[in-house]
Amino acid sequence: MTNDDTDDLSKAFAALADPTRRDIVARLADGDATLTEIAEHYDVSIQAVSKHLTVLENARLISRTRRAQARPAHLEAEVFDLMNGWIERYRRRAEERYRRLDAVLADMNADDNPTSTTDQGAAS
């Protein structure tokens, strides 16, 4: 992972720390939308929504194109792929640690509860 990738990840995670921006991303996952269309869903000014879009755009999570007078926003997959790869790497590491812990606990349980045929026969 390069320093640029790390910087992109930092910007992306910081942008997604805000619940309104996460909701905007979720809405854009359903399709492109203009600032006005996005702003209809929130009890904040169009300027506030525009600032949220700018943060998402600076994090490269969305891009806005000019189509006539409208500037529809749409999701950009590249940074999401980078984030997913980063999360997946650490998820795999955590799963491996849990598998090792499960094995240790199973060994400890087997040591605490040995089963032998002589013990079972004597108990009968």
N, C-alpha and C positions, 0 to 999 in steps of 0.2 A: 504494500500500500504506500503510495507516494504522499508527500506533504500536501500536494494539491488535493488528493483524495481525503486526507484527514481534515483539511480546511472545509471541503465540501460537506463532509459528514457533520462537522461542527455547526455549520450554517444551517444545514437541513434539520438537525435535531433541535437547534435553537428555534427555528421557525415553527416547528411542529409542537413546541412546548405550549403554545397558546391554543386553547380549545376552539376559539373561533376559526383560527387558521386550519386546524385539523378538520373542522366541519366544512370549510370551503374546499379543502382537498377532497373530502368525501363527496361533496356535490359535483365537483369537476370530474370525478371518476365516472359519473353517469353521462358526462358530455360537456362540451365547451359551453361557456356562458360569458356574457358581457358583464361589466361592472354593475350596471343597473340591474340585470337579472340576478346577480349574486346578492346585491344589497337588499333586494326585496325580502330576503329571508331573515334579516337582522334588524334589531331595534337600535341601530347606530347610523350615523351619517354616511353618506356616500364617500366622503373624504376618509372616514375611518376605515371603511372597507377597502378603499383604494390603497391606504397604507398597508393593510394586511396583504393585499395582492402584491405590493412592491416588495415586502419582506419575503414572500414566497417566491417571487421572481428572482430576487437577489440570491436566494438559496438554490436557484435553478430547479425548483420543484415544479414551477409552471412557466409558461411563456405566453406572451400576448402578441397577437398579430393584428395588423390593420386590415380590416375588410370593410371597404367603403368608410363610413363614419364610425363603425363599431370596432372595438378592439377585444375580440373574444379571448378569454384565457383558457388554456388547456394544460393538462398534466404533461410533464416530461419524465419519461421512464428512466433515463440514465441515472439520476441521483437516487431514485427509489431502488434501482438495482444495486447501487453501491451500498445503500443503507441495509438492504436485505442481505447482501453478502456479509457485511460486518456483523449483523445480528446473528445470522446463521452460524458463522464461525464460533461465536461465543456460546450459542445454544448447544452446538455439538460438544464443545468442551465441558459444559455443565452436565450434559447427558452422560458423558464418559465418566465424570466424577461420581455421579449418582450410581452408575453401573458398578464401579469399583466399590462404593460404599455398600451397595446391596450385596455384593459378593463377600465383603468382610463381615457384614451382619449375618449372612447365611452361615458362614464358617463359625462365627461365634455361637450361633444358635445350635449348630450341629455339635460343637464342643460341649455345650451346656446340657444337651439332651441326647446323650449317646444311646442308641438302641441296639441291644444285643439279644440274641436268642436265649442266652442263659438268664438274663434279667427278666425277660418276659416269661420264661418257664418257671422261674422261682416265684414270680408274683401270682401265678395261677393257683 
